Amino acid sequence: MVREIRNVAVLGATGSIGRQTLDVIRRLGDRFRVFALAAGNNQVELTQQIAEFQPALIHLQDATSSLCRDHRCLSPEEMAAHPEVDIVVVATPGNSGLMPTLAAARAGKIIALANKESLVSAGDIIMAEAARSGGQIRPLDSEHSAIWQCLSGESTPPARIILTASGGPFRETPSEKLKEISVAAALAHPSWQMGDKVTIDSATLLNKGLEVIEAHRLFGVPLDRIEVLIHPQSIVHSLVEFADGTVKAQLSCPDMRLPIQYALTYPEREPNPELPRLDWATLCKLDFGPPDTERFPCLKLAIEAGKQGATYPAVLCAADEIAVALFLEGRLKFTDIATVIAGTLVEHSPPTRYPTLEDILIADSWARQTARHLATGEKPC
């Protein structure tokens, strides 16, 4: 059987998810062609990727780079909507993923989505555009990929969704020690290989709160029927309970290449000898427990923002992005990330109840200025 070669645009190609996506494509042979590569500032890595994959299109944040003079350069939004692109992998962090995701949705593309913030901030708009154009959103997060796989073949909606979380590197750290956490310690995630922002969000459990909102957007399940459990082994990626009490779970080694490959090859499952297998003979136990939202208030803040809806989720994402950046720069304590997010949410008044894209972008800009002011004392522009 001759298979159609799919053209793939990888946005965030030099980041952790982008590099793992290219590794999967490399292992799958001629099923996919890397048609476009977009990167931020990592010119060295992008140069190597261009040499290997020979993309037709590239993007680098520095438009004056020699790479942009020697290759056809487009913006990430133009790449996402390009008529020759079949699959758009959105692996950029934070707010930078919003406009490319929306462009891909409007163009009816298959979107392999790793960027949480776009769905959290503007999920209703993106989902509506994808439905109108015939586009597909295939989640790359291991948790949402697990839910997607558990729901496959089911004709009735789930009664409950349970997202699992490793708990990060500080799940057993005493509360009084959390304020002393260094950047290096926060970036040492025990289970997953991720970019800096997502790793810090995982350490604060903010990431899991974003995933709760994202699951609500993707699968149409009310927020009060989505729960979080701490599962340190990171083997069970999510559970889905149905009306009759049956529970499905998706299990695999904690390796992002697994959900990436599933999103690319769906509905087929391709062999890939590079992907890890569980060793059931040595797997001793699987632990589960409730999250401690007193020690990790970011989880509670995110879920409450999701329940309030309106422009609160957009404010949540923007405030977190600023707070995490300041922590990574050594200008904010680990525990102050939650304080800045909480303060920004409190000051957001009045929210826009049924926000347009413009409303969301305005809320995002306001939240960034407010969060920076709360964290550093810098006056908003």
N, C-alpha and C positions, 0 to 999 in steps of 0.2 A: 504494500500500500504506500503510495506516494503522499507524504504529508506536506501541507502548506507551510512554508517558512514564514514565521511571524516576525515582523519588525518591532523591536523594542526600544523605547526611550527610557533611559535610566537617569532620573533627576536626583542629584545627591550621589553621584557615581563614586566619589572618592571617600565617602563616609562608610561607616561599618556595614549598614544594610546594602548600600550600593555595591561595595566590594564583594559581599557575599552573594548578591544577585549575579554579578558577573562570573563568580566562581561556579554557580549553578549552571549558567548558560554555557560556560566553558565545558562542563561535564556532559551536557546534553547534546553535544555535537551540532549537527546542522539543522536542528528544529527551529532555532531562533537566530536572528541577525541583530546585532547591536547597531541600531540605526542612528541613535543620538545619545550623546553623553553630556550631562550638565554637572558642573562642579562649582564650588565656591572659590577658594583661594589656593587650593592644593594643585599648583601647576605641575609639579614633578610627577605626582601620581597620575594626573590626567594625561600627561604626555606619554607615560608608559601604557595607559589604557588605549589611547589613540593608536599607538604603534601596533598593539596586539589586535584590536577589534576593527580598526579602520572605519569608524562611523562616518556617515554622510554629513552629520550635523554635530556641532559642539557648542557648549556655552561655558564661559569662564567669567567670573565676576569682574575681573580686570579686563575690560574690553580693549585696552591698549597692548595686551600681551601679544607676543609674536605668534602664539597659537591661534589667536583670533584673526591675525593677518593671513595665516597660511591655510585656514580652514573656513568653511561656511559656518558662521556663528548666528544663532538665533536665541531669543529669550526662552526661558523655560516654558512660558505660556504658549509661545509659537510652536515649540517642539511638541508640547502636549496635544495641540490641535492639528498637527501636520497631517495631511491626507495620507501619507505613506506609513504612518506609525499605527500599529495595531494595539500594542500594549504599552501603557505608561506606568512605569514604576516610580511612585512618589516616595522618595526616601530622604527628603530634606527635612530638617528639624523646624519646629516652631511655626510661626506665622508665614514663613517663606513658602510653605506648601499649599497655602490656600488658593492663590490665583491659578497656579498650574493645575491643581485638582479640579477647580471649577471649569477651566478651559477644556480639560479632557472630558469632563462630564458633559459639557455642552456639545462637544464634537462626537459624542457617542462612542468613546474609546473604552477598552477594557482597562480599568484602573487597578493596579496592584498597589494597595495603599498601606504605607507604613506610617504616614504622618497623621498623628492623632488630632492635632490642633485644628486642622481644617474641618473635620467632621464635628468636633466639639463646638467650635465657634459658629460654623455656618452649615451644619449638617442638613437642616431642612431644605436649604437652597440647593445644596449639592445633590442630595438624593432626588429632589424634584427634577433637576436638570438631567440627571442620568436616566430617570424614568421617561422623561419626554423624548430624549434622543436615542433611547435604546442602548445606552451605555451600561457597563457592569462595574460594580465595585467589589473587588476581591481582597479581603483583608490579609495583610502580611503579619500582623501581630500574632504571636503563637496562640494567645487566648481567643481572639476572634476567629482565627482559622479553625481552632478546635470547635467552637460553637457552630461555625459554618458546616464543618464536617459532621457533627452530631445531628444537625438538622436536615442533612441530605436525605431525601427519600421520605421525610415526614410530611404528612398532610395537615396535621393539627399544630397549632402554635404551642410553644413550650409553656409549662406552668411556672417554671423558675429557671433562671440562669445563675450559675455560680462561677465567678472568675477566681482563679487561683493566683496567689502572689508568693514569691519566694520569701518576702519579708525584708529583702535587702541585707546589707552587711551589718545592720544595727538592730535587728529584731530582738536581741537579748541585751542590748546596751542599756544600762540604767538611765533613767530620765535626766539625772543631774550631770551625766557625762556627755549628753548629746550636744550641748553648746560648745564643747571642746573639740568636736570632730574636725579633722583636717580635710582639705580638698582631696589629697591622695587617698585617704581612708574611704571617703565617700565614693570615689571612682573605682574602688576595688569590689565590684559586684561578684557575689559568690557563684552565680550560675550562668550569666549571659554575657556575651560580647556585644557591647552597644556603644553608641556615641556618648560624648560627655553629658549633654543635656538629659538624654533619656536615662542615663545611669544615675544622675543626681535625682531626677524625678522618681526613680525606682527606690532610691534610698529614703526619700521623704514619704513614699507611698502616694504622692500626688499622681504619679503615672497610673496607678490603679484606679484612682478616681476618674481620670480622663477616660480610661478604658470602660468604666461603668457607663458614662455618657455615650461613648462611641458605640457600645453594644446596644444601647437604647435606640440610637439613630439607625444602626445597620439592620437590626432584626425586629424593630417595632415592639419591643417588650417594655412594658412600663418600668420606670426606675425602681418602684417599690418591690418589683419581682426580680431584681438583679442584686446578687450578694457577692461578698468577697470573703475568701478564706485564705489564711496563710498556709502555704504548703512548701516547706523549705527545700524538698528534693527537686522541685520543678520538673516532675515527671508527668503529672496530670495537669493539663494546660487549661482545661475548663470542664465543667459538668453541666448537663442540661437535664432538667427533670420535667417529665410529662404528666398529663392529667391523671394517669392511672398509677402514678408513683414510680414508674420506671425511670431510671437515671442512666444516661449515656455519658461516657467520658472519653476524651481523646488523650492517649498517652504516647509519649515518645521522649527521646533524649532531648535535653535543652540545647537545641541547635537551630538557629534562625533559618538555615538553608532548607529545612524541612517545609515550613509554611511558605517560604519563597517559591520552592519548586512546585508545591501544590497549586499556588496561585497562577503560576506560569502555564502549567500543563493541564489544569482542570478542563474537562472532567476525568482525564486519564491520570494514572499514577505510573511514573516512569522509574525504572531501576537506576540507581545511582550508587555505585560501590563506595563513594566517598562519604555518604551519609551514615551516621552512627546508628547502631542497633542496641536496643535494650537487652541486657543480660539478666534474664529472669532468675537464673540460678543464684546470682549474687545480690539481687535487689532485696535488701533486708526488710524495709518497711516504708510505708507512706504515711506521713504525719499531716494532720490538718488541725487548724485552730482559728479562732476569731482574731481579727486585727485589733490592735490597741490604738484607738483613735485619740486617746488622751496623749499618748506619747508621740503619735504621728498624726497631728491635726490636719495635715494637708489632705488626707483621704476624705475626712468629714467635710472639709471646706469645698472640695470638688463635687461631692455628691449633693450637697446643699445647693451649690450654684446650678447644678443640673436640674434639680427639682424646681428652683425658682425660674429657670428658663430665661426668656427674653435675651438681653445682652449680657447677662451675668456670666455665661460660659466663655464668651469672648474676652471679658475683663479678667476672668480667672487665668486663661491661657497667657494673656499679655503680661499680667503681673508676675506670673510664675517665670516667664522667660527673662524678665528683667532681674528678678531676685536670684535666679540660678546663675545668670551671667555675673552678677556682682559677687556671689559666693565663690565662683570659679576664679574670679580676679583677686580673691582674698579680702574683699571689702565688706563682707557680710558674714555673720555667723550662720552655721547650719540651721539652728533653731529659729533664726530670724527670717528664714525663707517663708515659713508659715505666717509669721507676724506681718510681713509686708503684703502677702496675698490677702490675708484677712482684712487688713486696714484698707486696702484698695477696694475690696468688695463692699465694705461698709460705706465708703465714700461715694460709691456709684449710685447716684440718684439724680433724676428718676431714670429707671431702665426703660428701654424701648421694648414693648411687649411683643410685637411681631416685626422683628428687624429686617430691613432690606440689607443688601450687601453694603451699601453706603453706611447704614447705621452701624453695622458690625465693624467696618473699618474705622469709623469715628470713635467707637467705644474702645477699640484696640489702641488707637493712638492716645486717647485720654488715659487709659489704664497704664500705659508705659510711662508716661510723664508722671502720673500720680505715684506709681510704685517707686520710681527713681527718687522722687521727692521724699517719700516716706522713709526710704532706705538711707539716703545720703544727705538730705536737706537741700539738694539742688532744686531751684525753683523751676516749675514748668515753663516751657517756652510760651 
